């Protein structure tokens, strides 16, 4: 946690009406606002959808139940959050387009305007809504503008933020919502992206040097993050019918050029190195007179910045030291595997009742693990209402994908269908009946983080009749002894599989799959985790003795030549026994052991039975292998998708689905 004393007073934050939600809590300012509020009260919820920035929430020591996934572009997702949490104070810091790397113009307007509308549509006059605006709204009119001055936006981002500001004003006047727009200037401090100006400057200053610099005449109005957080709290407390709908400048009112910033930094950290100006290219929107006028904020909100630039730089340095910046924060920002995406793939057939429970338990598990997720449900043409259940889940959680097949292709095809679409760093294969407990996934994850590419579940106990359990155990041991590869015993499909292994499995050309065998065949570093497989929670299992025997045949004939070898040995043995029978017949006749047996008949019966039996068995074994060859030569697709749903988007035609898959492959 931040070791410096924040400007946010506990008495102020405790006076806020709760519960409190912070949209965009995975961002720089949102993470600071959430962290500081959570120190003094627990009815604060971090709402996030931008998974690329979730590294901050991963590093924060926050209970999983206080981190809520929400897509503000989905009306259903926002409604679900308001329905469950029933917030009274809403801080919206969700935004897109502020950074040069965020170039999607459409997403800029969708996030900053439509996302704001979706939230405001769920607000009521008894709530408080504080919006994070931007000084970019002034654009070319950037020299100490008052809030009543003309805005002259100079970028798509600026236009979208101006639109949001006018949207707030409309909702305040027409719907009497308690809204305020805070136009933030250059906020800096802890949790800011390590590649930004102040974090780089402070990091290099702590090492006794300076980073690359832009032109010395570029100016900013630097506001320390604790002052900014205090502005949000004061705005929420001071909003009233007289001022609601207005915008306020959150600025110091002091113009600071890059030259002045570096001079302050050199004095603060005692540096002697001379700066090299122009060693870094200016940004397109950098201006020489960019600073604000905070007069209105002080008059109406009782707020003003109190942290000097020197103190702010020193407190930022203290924050970096306290958070082990180089060893903890920077790697989390730079290395996606420290905050990976896990893609559970659930094969669903007659599991409609279990799916909502599966979803809730998976989300709870991943939130506790503090990892990102995309949950892929594959409806293998289930005859129940699985489609309707998945439609509701997708509508409220954009991280859920639902796939529907044209017919029941089987669980193995369902898994491959999901694996082809998955973009996670690892996938988890699960049955939809909850016999694969989501609570085991953290054990898989731990082993995967240790370097294992495949971690499979070992069923040490099954909650089923003893004789059935005995059958399963004996089959796995027989399969292991007969297979030409090392097949782990008591291991089903339930497993976590690294992306590079998934890629190999998806690319295998064979039509008929037995994934737990193929998983062993591809190799890589593998290990097992013990777990107890519970009984099915709902309904009756679709497995029966006939299907289990079919599975056993599929496994053995896919990964073992033992039946053919058995026929070779049986041929020798039975031929030998037949010869012994003939010899016995001869001896018995010569010694008259059995005078009542007709001459020649026993020998014929023995030969017909033995050689007929061995021929029939051999032909049946050959038939099994030939049938597999026959299936493979057809080259039919392993599955046919009729629909893919992600959030509010539905892909129905083959062309749409194919394009969607190709786009996801490039991620």
C-alpha positions in Angstrom: 0.0 0.0 0.0 1.0 3.6 -0.5 3.2 4.7 2.4 2.7 8.4 2.0 -0.1 10.3 3.8 -2.9 10.9 1.3 -4.9 14.2 1.2 -8.1 12.2 1.4 -9.5 12.5 4.9 -11.2 9.4 6.4 -14.0 11.6 7.7 -14.7 12.8 4.2 -14.9 9.4 2.6 -17.0 7.9 5.4 -19.6 10.6 4.7 -20.2 9.4 1.1 -23.4 7.5 0.5 -22.8 3.8 -0.1 -22.4 1.4 -1.6 -19.8 3.0 -3.9 -18.8 1.8 -7.3 -15.7 2.9 -9.3 -16.0 2.3 -13.0 -12.6 2.0 -14.7 -11.0 0.9 -11.4 -8.2 -0.9 -13.3 -6.9 2.4 -14.7 -4.4 4.7 -13.0 -6.7 7.2 -11.3 -9.5 4.6 -10.8 -7.1 2.2 -9.0 -6.0 5.0 -6.7 -9.5 6.1 -5.9 -10.6 2.6 -5.2 -7.6 1.8 -3.1 -7.9 4.9 -0.9 -11.6 4.5 -0.4 -11.2 0.8 0.4 -8.8 1.7 3.2 -11.6 3.2 5.3 -14.7 1.4 4.2 -15.6 -2.0 2.6 -18.7 -1.2 0.6 -16.6 0.0 -2.3 -16.5 -2.0 -5.6 -13.9 -1.9 -8.3 -15.6 -2.3 -11.7 -13.4 -3.2 -14.6 -13.6 -4.5 -18.2 -10.3 -3.3 -19.6 -8.3 -6.5 -19.0 -5.1 -5.0 -20.4 -4.8 -2.8 -17.3 -6.0 -5.2 -14.7 -2.5 -5.7 -13.5 -3.1 -3.0 -10.8 -6.0 -4.8 -9.3 -4.0 -8.0 -9.4 -1.3 -6.4 -7.3 -3.8 -4.8 -4.8 -4.6 -6.9 -1.8 -8.4 -6.7 -2.3 -11.0 -9.4 -1.6 -12.4 -11.0 -4.8 -16.0 -10.0 -4.0 -15.0 -6.3 -4.2 -13.8 -6.7 -7.8 -16.7 -6.8 -10.3 -16.4 -7.3 -14.1 -18.7 -4.9 -16.0 -18.8 -3.9 -19.7 -20.3 -0.3 -19.8 -21.0 -0.8 -23.5 -23.5 -3.6 -22.6 -26.8 -2.3 -21.2 -27.5 -5.7 -19.6 -24.1 -5.8 -17.9 -24.6 -2.3 -16.4 -28.1 -3.1 -15.3 -26.9 -6.3 -13.6 -24.3 -4.3 -11.6 -26.9 -1.7 -10.5 -29.4 -4.5 -9.7 -26.9 -6.4 -7.5 -24.9 -3.7 -5.8 -27.6 -0.9 -5.7 -24.9 1.9 -5.6 -25.6 5.3 -4.2 -22.3 6.9 -5.2 -20.9 6.3 -8.7 -17.4 7.4 -9.9 -16.9 6.9 -13.6 -13.3 6.9 -14.6 -13.7 4.5 -17.6 -12.3 6.0 -20.7 -10.5 5.1 -24.0 -8.4 7.2 -26.4 -6.3 9.2 -24.0 -3.1 7.4 -24.8 -1.4 7.4 -28.2 -1.5 3.6 -28.3 -5.3 3.7 -28.1 -6.2 4.3 -31.8 -9.6 2.7 -32.3 -11.7 5.8 -33.1 -15.0 3.9 -32.9 -14.2 2.5 -29.5 -13.3 6.0 -28.3 -16.8 7.3 -28.9 -18.5 4.1 -27.8 -16.6 4.0 -24.4 -16.6 7.7 -23.6 -20.2 8.6 -24.8 -22.3 5.5 -25.1 -20.8 3.9 -22.0 -21.5 7.1 -20.1 -25.1 7.1 -21.3 -25.5 3.4 -20.3 -24.5 4.3 -16.7 -26.6 7.4 -16.5 -29.7 5.6 -17.7 -29.4 3.5 -14.6 -28.9 6.4 -12.2 -31.7 7.9 -10.1 -32.0 11.4 -8.4 -31.0 9.9 -5.1 -27.7 8.8 -6.4 -24.5 10.8 -7.0 -22.6 10.5 -10.2 -19.1 12.0 -10.6 -17.5 11.8 -14.0 -13.8 11.9 -15.0 -13.5 14.5 -17.7 -10.4 15.8 -19.3 -8.5 19.1 -19.8 -8.3 17.9 -23.5 -11.9 19.1 -23.8 -10.5 22.6 -24.2 -8.2 21.6 -27.0 -6.7 24.6 -28.7 -8.2 26.9 -26.0 -5.8 25.5 -23.5 -4.3 28.6 -21.8 -6.0 28.8 -18.3 -9.6 28.5 -19.6 -12.5 29.0 -17.3 -15.3 26.4 -17.4 -17.5 28.9 -19.1 -15.0 29.4 -21.9 -15.4 27.9 -25.4 -14.2 24.4 -25.8 -12.1 23.8 -29.0 -11.4 20.0 -29.1 -8.4 19.0 -31.2 -8.8 15.2 -31.2 -11.4 12.5 -31.4 -10.8 11.8 -27.7 -11.4 15.5 -26.9 -14.6 15.5 -28.9 -15.9 12.4 -27.2 -15.2 13.9 -23.7 -16.9 17.1 -24.6 -19.9 15.0 -25.8 -19.9 13.2 -22.4 -19.8 16.6 -20.6 -22.9 17.8 -22.5 -24.6 14.5 -21.8 -24.1 14.9 -18.1 -25.5 18.4 -18.3 -28.6 17.1 -20.1 -29.2 14.4 -17.6 -28.8 16.9 -14.7 -31.3 19.4 -16.1 -33.8 17.0 -17.6 -33.7 14.0 -15.2 -32.4 15.9 -12.1 -29.4 13.6 -11.7 -26.7 14.7 -9.3 -23.8 14.8 -11.8 -20.6 16.7 -12.1 -17.8 16.5 -14.6 -14.2 16.9 -13.4 -11.8 18.1 -16.1 -8.6 16.6 -15.0 -5.2 18.0 -15.9 -1.9 16.1 -15.8 -2.5 13.8 -12.9 0.6 11.9 -11.7 1.6 9.5 -8.8 1.5 5.9 -7.8 0.0 3.3 -10.1 0.6 5.4 -13.2 1.8 3.4 -16.3 5.6 3.0 -15.9 6.2 4.2 -19.5 4.6 7.7 -18.7 6.6 10.9 -18.1 6.6 11.3 -14.3 7.1 7.6 -13.4 10.0 7.4 -15.9 11.4 10.6 -14.6 11.2 9.5 -10.9 12.5 6.0 -11.7 15.5 7.4 -13.4 16.0 10.2 -10.8 16.2 7.5 -8.1 19.1 6.0 -10.1 20.8 9.4 -10.4 20.0 10.0 -14.0 17.4 11.6 -16.4 15.2 9.9 -19.1 14.8 11.0 -22.7 12.9 14.4 -22.9 10.7 16.3 -25.3 11.0 20.0 -26.0 11.7 22.1 -22.9 8.9 24.6 -23.8 6.1 22.1 -23.6 4.0 22.8 -20.5 1.6 20.9 -18.3 -0.4 21.5 -15.2 0.7 18.7 -12.8 -1.7 17.6 -10.1 -0.6 14.9 -7.6 -3.0 11.9 -7.6 -4.0 12.3 -3.9 -5.2 15.8 -4.6 -7.2 14.4 -7.6 -8.8 11.7 -5.4 -9.7 14.4 -2.9 -11.4 16.3 -5.7 -13.6 13.3 -6.5 -14.7 12.9 -2.9 -15.4 16.6 -2.4 -17.4 16.7 -5.6 -19.5 13.8 -4.5 -20.1 15.5 -1.1 -20.8 19.0 -2.5 -22.9 18.3 -5.5 -26.4 20.0 -5.2 -29.2 21.2 -7.4 -27.5 24.6 -7.9 -24.3 23.2 -9.5 -25.2 19.7 -10.8 -24.4 19.1 -14.5 -21.4 21.5 -14.4 -17.8 20.9 -15.2 -14.9 21.9 -13.0 -11.2 22.2 -13.7 -9.0 20.0 -11.4 -5.8 21.9 -11.8 -3.2 23.7 -9.8 -3.4 26.8 -12.0 0.3 26.7 -12.4 2.0 26.4 -15.7 5.0 24.1 -15.5 7.3 23.7 -18.6 9.3 20.5 -19.1 12.4 22.6 -18.3 10.9 23.7 -14.9 9.8 20.1 -14.2 13.3 18.8 -14.7 14.8 21.6 -12.7 12.5 20.7 -9.7 13.3 17.0 -10.1 17.1 17.7 -10.1 16.8 19.8 -7.0 14.5 17.3 -5.3 16.8 14.3 -6.0 20.1 16.1 -6.0 21.0 15.4 -9.6 24.0 17.0 -11.4 23.4 15.5 -14.9 22.4 18.0 -17.5 19.1 17.2 -19.5 19.3 16.4 -23.2 16.3 18.2 -24.7 14.5 16.8 -27.8 15.8 13.3 -27.2 12.2 12.2 -27.4 9.6 13.2 -30.0 6.8 15.5 -29.0 3.2 14.2 -29.0 0.8 15.6 -31.6 -1.3 17.3 -29.0 1.5 18.7 -26.8 1.1 22.5 -26.4 3.3 25.2 -24.9 0.6 26.9 -22.7 -1.5 24.1 -21.3 -2.7 24.8 -17.8 -6.0 25.3 -16.0 -8.0 27.7 -13.9 -9.2 26.0 -10.7 -11.1 29.0 -9.3 -14.6 27.5 -9.7 -13.6 24.2 -8.0 -12.3 26.1 -5.0 -15.4 28.3 -4.8 -18.1 25.6 -5.3 -16.4 22.4 -4.1 -14.0 23.8 -1.5 -11.1 22.0 -3.3 -7.7 23.1 -4.3 -4.4 21.2 -4.9 -2.2 21.3 -1.8 0.8 19.1 -2.9 3.7 21.0 -4.4 5.5 19.5 -7.4 8.6 18.7 -5.4 6.6 16.9 -2.7 4.6 15.0 -5.3 7.8 13.8 -7.0 9.2 12.7 -3.6 6.0 10.9 -2.6 5.9 9.2 -6.0 9.5 8.0 -5.3 8.5 6.8 -1.9 5.6 4.9 -3.5 7.9 3.2 -6.0 10.2 2.1 -3.2 7.4 0.8 -1.0 5.9 -1.2 -3.9 9.2 -2.7 -5.1 8.7 -0.9 -8.4 11.4 -2.5 -10.5 10.8 -6.1 -9.2 7.0 -6.0 -8.9 5.2 -3.2 -10.6 7.1 -3.0 -13.9 7.1 -6.8 -14.5 3.3 -6.8 -13.9 2.9 -4.0 -16.4 5.2 -5.5 -19.1 4.6 -9.2 -18.8 1.1 -10.5 -19.6 1.8 -13.9 -18.1 1.9 -12.3 -14.7 -1.8 -11.5 -15.3 -2.8 -14.2 -17.7 -6.1 -15.0 -19.4 -7.5 -18.4 -18.5 -10.1 -19.8 -20.9 -12.3 -22.6 -19.4 -14.1 -24.6 -22.1 -17.2 -26.3 -20.9 -18.9 -29.0 -23.0 -22.6 -28.7 -22.4 -25.2 -31.4 -23.1 -28.4 -31.5 -21.0 -26.7 -29.2 -18.4 -28.9 -26.2 -18.5 -29.6 -26.3 -14.7 -25.9 -26.6 -13.9 -24.6 -23.8 -16.2 -25.5 -20.8 -14.0 -23.9 -22.4 -11.0 -20.8 -23.3 -13.1 -20.6 -19.7 -14.3 -20.9 -18.2 -10.7 -18.3 -20.6 -9.3 -15.9 -20.0 -12.2 -16.1 -16.2 -11.8 -15.7 -16.4 -8.1 -12.7 -18.7 -8.5 -11.0 -16.4 -11.1 -11.7 -13.3 -9.0 -10.0 -14.9 -6.0 -7.1 -15.9 -8.2 -7.0 -12.3 -9.6 -6.6 -13.5 -13.1 -8.5 -12.5 -16.3 -10.8 -15.0 -17.9 -12.9 -15.8 -20.9 -15.5 -18.6 -20.3 -16.4 -20.6 -23.4 -19.6 -22.7 -23.2 -20.1 -25.1 -26.1 -23.7 -26.1 -26.5 -23.4 -29.5 -28.2 -27.0 -29.3 -29.6 -28.5 -29.9 -26.2 -32.2 -30.6 -26.3 -33.0 -28.5 -23.2 -33.0 -24.7 -22.8 -29.2 -24.3 -22.8 -29.4 -21.6 -25.5 -31.6 -19.4 -23.4 -29.5 -19.8 -20.3 -26.2 -19.0 -22.2 -27.9 -16.0 -23.8 -28.6 -14.4 -20.5 -25.1 -15.0 -19.2 -23.5 -13.6 -22.4 -25.7 -10.5 -22.2 -24.4 -9.6 -18.7 -20.8 -10.7 -19.1 -18.8 -9.9 -22.3 -16.1 -12.3 -21.2 -18.4 -15.2 -21.9 -18.6 -16.9 -25.3 -21.4 -19.3 -26.3 -21.0 -21.7 -29.2 -23.8 -23.9 -30.6 -23.3 -27.0 -32.8 -25.6 -28.2 -35.5 -25.9 -31.6 -33.8 -24.4 -33.6 -30.9 -20.8 -34.2 -32.0 -19.6 -35.4 -28.6 -17.6 -33.8 -25.8 -14.3 -34.2 -27.6 -15.4 -32.2 -30.6 -17.0 -29.6 -28.2 -13.6 -29.2 -26.5 -11.8 -28.7 -29.8 -14.4 -26.3 -31.0 -13.8 -24.1 -27.9 -10.0 -24.5 -28.1 -10.0 -23.2 -31.7 -11.8 -20.0 -30.6 -10.0 -19.5 -27.2 -7.4 -16.7 -26.9 -6.3 -17.5 -23.3 -2.8 -18.2 -22.2 -4.1 -21.5 -21.1 -7.4 -23.4 -21.4 -9.3 -25.5 -18.8 -11.3 -28.4 -20.2 -14.5 -29.1 -18.1 -17.7 -31.0 -18.3 -20.8 -28.9 -17.9 -22.4 -31.1 -15.2 -20.1 -29.7 -12.4 -18.4 -33.0 -11.8 -15.2 -31.1 -12.6 -15.1 -28.7 -9.6 -14.0 -25.1 -10.5 -12.4 -24.9 -7.1 -9.6 -27.3 -8.2 -8.5 -24.8 -10.9 -6.2 -22.8 -8.5 -4.2 -26.0 -7.9 -3.9 -26.5 -11.7 -2.9 -22.8 -12.1 -0.2 -23.1 -9.4 1.4 -26.0 -11.2 1.1 -24.3 -14.6 2.8 -21.2 -13.1 5.6 -23.5 -12.0 6.3 -24.4 -15.6 4.1 -27.4 -16.4 2.5 -27.2 -19.8 -0.3 -29.7 -19.0 -1.8 -30.2 -15.5 -4.5 -32.9 -15.4 -6.9 -33.9 -12.7 -6.4 -37.3 -11.1 -9.6 -38.8 -9.8 -8.5 -40.4 -6.5 -12.1 -41.0 -5.6 -15.4 -40.9 -7.5 -18.7 -40.3 -5.7 -20.4 -43.3 -7.4 -21.3 -47.0 -6.7 -18.2 -49.0 -5.7 -18.6 -51.5 -8.5 -18.7 -48.7 -11.1 -15.7 -47.0 -9.5 -13.8 -50.4 -9.6 -14.6 -50.7 -13.3 -13.2 -47.2 -14.1 -10.0 -47.8 -12.1 -9.3 -51.2 -13.8 -9.9 -49.8 -17.3 -7.4 -46.9 -16.8 -4.8 -49.4 -15.6 -5.5 -51.7 -18.5 -5.3 -48.8 -20.9 -2.0 -47.7 -19.5 -0.5 -51.2 -19.8 -1.6 -51.6 -23.4 -1.1 -48.1 -24.8 2.1 -47.3 -26.8 2.4 -44.0 -24.9 2.5 -43.1 -21.2 -1.2 -42.5 -20.3 -1.7 -41.3 -16.7 -4.2 -43.4 -14.8 -7.5 -42.0 -13.4 -7.1 -38.8 -15.5 -10.0 -37.5 -17.5 -10.4 -34.5 -19.7 -10.4 -32.0 -16.7 -7.1 -30.2 -17.1 -5.3 -26.9 -17.7 -3.4 -26.9 -21.0 -0.9 -24.2 -22.0 -1.6 -22.3 -25.2 1.3 -23.8 -27.1 -0.1 -27.3 -26.4 -3.6 -26.2 -27.4 -2.2 -25.0 -30.7 -0.7 -28.5 -31.4 -3.9 -30.3 -30.4 -6.1 -28.1 -32.6 -3.7 -28.6 -35.6 -3.8 -32.4 -35.4 -5.5 -33.7 -38.6 -7.3 -36.7 -37.3 -11.1 -36.6 -37.3 -11.8 -38.9 -34.4 -10.3 -37.6 -31.2 -9.6 -39.0 -27.8 -8.2 -35.9 -26.1 -6.8 -37.4 -22.9 -4.8 -39.7 -25.1 -3.8 -37.0 -27.6 -2.9 -34.8 -24.6 -0.3 -37.4 -23.6 0.8 -38.1 -27.2 1.9 -34.5 -27.9 4.2 -34.6 -24.9 5.4 -31.4 -23.2 5.9 -31.1 -19.4 2.9 -32.7 -17.6 1.9 -33.5 -14.1 -1.3 -34.4 -12.2 -3.3 -33.0 -9.3 -5.5 -35.2 -7.1 -9.2 -34.4 -6.6 -12.4 -36.1 -5.7 -14.9 -36.2 -8.5 -18.4 -35.4 -7.1 -21.7 -36.8 -8.2 -23.6 -35.0 -10.9 -25.5 -32.0 -9.3 -28.5 -32.1 -11.6 -30.2 -34.6 -13.8 -29.1 -38.1 -14.8 -25.7 -38.9 -16.4 -25.8 -39.5 -20.2 -23.2 -42.2 -19.7 -24.2 -45.9 -19.5 -22.5 -49.2 -19.8 -22.8 -49.3 -23.5 -21.3 -45.8 -23.8 -18.6 -46.6 -21.4 -17.6 -49.7 -23.4 -17.6 -47.5 -26.5 -15.3 -45.1 -24.8 -13.0 -47.9 -23.8 -12.9 -49.3 -27.4 -12.2 -45.8 -28.7 -9.3 -45.3 -26.3 -7.7 -48.7 -26.8 -8.0 -48.8 -30.6 -6.7 -45.2 -30.9 -3.6 -45.6 -28.8 -2.8 -49.3 -28.6 -1.8 -52.1 -31.0 -2.3 -54.6 -28.2 -5.4 -56.2 -29.8 -3.4 -57.0 -32.9 -0.4 -58.2 -30.8 -2.9 -60.3 -28.8 -4.1 -62.0 -31.9 -0.6 -62.9 -32.8 0.0 -64.5 -29.5 -3.4 -66.1 -29.5 -2.7 -67.6 -32.9 0.5 -69.3 -31.5 -1.2 -70.4 -28.3 -4.4 -71.7 -29.9 -2.5 -73.4 -32.6 -0.4 -75.1 -30.0 -3.4 -76.1 -28.0 -5.0 -77.5 -31.2 -1.9 -79.6 -31.8 -1.9 -80.8 -28.2 -5.6 -81.8 -28.7 -4.7 -83.8 -31.8 -1.9 -85.5 -30.0 -4.2 -86.3 -27.1 -6.8 -87.7 -29.5 -4.2 -90.0 -31.0 -2.9 -91.2 -27.6 -6.4 -91.7 -26.2 -7.3 -93.9 -29.2 -4.2 -95.9 -29.0 -4.5 -96.4 -25.2 -8.3 -96.7 -25.4 -8.9 -94.0 -22.7 -12.3 -93.0 -24.1 -13.7 -95.8 -26.4 -17.1 -94.2 -26.7 -15.9 -91.0 -28.5 -16.4 -91.3 -32.3 -13.2 -91.4 -34.3 -12.2 -88.0 -35.8 -15.1 -85.9 -34.5 -13.4 -84.4 -31.4 -10.4 -83.4 -33.5 -12.7 -81.7 -36.0 -14.7 -79.9 -33.3 -11.6 -78.7 -31.5 -10.0 -77.4 -34.7 -13.2 -75.7 -35.9 -13.9 -74.0 -32.5 -10.3 -72.8 -31.9 -9.5 -71.6 -35.4 -13.0 -70.3 -36.0 -12.9 -68.3 -32.8 -9.4 -66.9 -33.4 -10.4 -66.0 -37.0 -13.6 -64.2 -35.9 -11.8 -62.4 -33.1 -9.0 -61.4 -35.4 -11.4 -60.1 -38.1 -13.3 -58.1 -35.5 -10.0 -56.4 -34.3 -9.0 -55.7 -37.9 -12.5 -54.3 -38.5 -12.1 -51.8 -35.6 -8.8 -50.5 -37.0 -10.1 -50.5 -40.6 -13.2 -48.6 -39.5 -11.0 -45.9 -38.0 -9.0 -45.7 -41.2 -12.3 -45.4 -43.1 -13.4 -42.5 -40.8 -10.2 -40.7 -41.2 -10.2 -40.9 -45.0 -13.6 -39.2 -45.2 -12.0 -36.0 -43.8 -15.4 -34.7 -42.5 -15.2 -31.7 -40.2 -14.9 -32.5 -36.5 -17.9 -30.2 -35.7 -20.2 -27.7 -37.4 -21.0 -24.4 -35.6 -24.4 -22.8 -36.2 -23.9 -19.8 -33.9 -21.3 -18.0 -31.8 -22.4 -15.4 -29.2 -20.0 -13.0 -27.5 -21.7 -10.3 -25.3 -24.3 -8.7 -27.5 -22.7 -9.8 -30.7 -24.1 -12.9 -32.5 -22.3 -14.6 -35.4 -24.6 -16.9 -37.4 -23.3 -17.4 -40.9 -20.3 -19.5 -41.7 -18.5 -16.4 -43.1 -19.2 -14.4 -39.9 -18.0 -17.2 -37.7 -14.9 -17.8 -39.8 -13.9 -14.1 -39.8 -14.4 -14.0 -36.0 -12.1 -17.0 -35.5 -9.4 -15.5 -37.8 -9.5 -12.3 -35.9 -9.2 -14.1 -32.6 -6.3 -16.1 -33.9 -4.3 -12.9 -34.4 -4.6 -11.9 -30.8 
